[in-house]
């Protein structure tokens, strides 16, 4: 259900962009500016979404919720696209990546700062191999069930 709640608005925005750029803007330049602006907003939202995780990392002082490789490659991709956009004088490519590159750098700095805290693993109380106390209780319960069901009530 959560996926549908995200996919439907994205598809609606895409369809609205197509309809508006097709029927409202008859000049190629205005279509390009409109679609580029919609893409710019989408890119800034995509690169800004890790801010929630960064808040959680600072609060818990643990990088458990922030994958390193995602942060690293996000920074690398945004840096390369920013360079490409600046060299090509294309502000629709450069603008969101000018925002994304410092965000990626901040993620990497946070990862370096809190990496020693490591990933805290909460033991699973239902894992029979790791939790011998629960394992014994389950074995007793299973033995009692088989003993009760094995005898006939005549």
C-alpha positions, 0 to 999 in steps of 0.5 A: 500500500505504501508503494502505491501511495508513492507511485500514484502521485509520481505518475500523476505529476508525470502525466500533468507535466506531459499534458501541460508541456504538450498543450500549453507550451507551443514553443520549444524553448518554453517546453524545455524550461517547463520540463527542466524546472519540473526535473530540477525540483524532482532532483532537489527532492531526491537528493534532499531526502537523506536529510531525514536519515542524517537527522536520525544519525545525529540523534542516535550517533550511529550510522546504522540507518545510512548505508555508506556506499549509497552516500559515497556514490550519491556524492560522486554522481552529483559531483560529476553531473555538477561538473558536466552541467557547469562545463556545458553551461546547462543550469538544469543539470548543474543547479540540483547537483550544486545542492546535492554535492554538499549534501553528499559531502555532509553525509560522508562527513557524518559517516566518518564521524559516527562510524566508530559507533557502528551498527547496533544489532538488536538480538532477535528474541525469536531467533532460536539459535541465538536465544537458548532460553526461548529455545528451551521454552519452545521445546517444552511447549512443542513436547507438551503439545505432542504429548497432549495430541498423542493421547486419545481422550477415551 
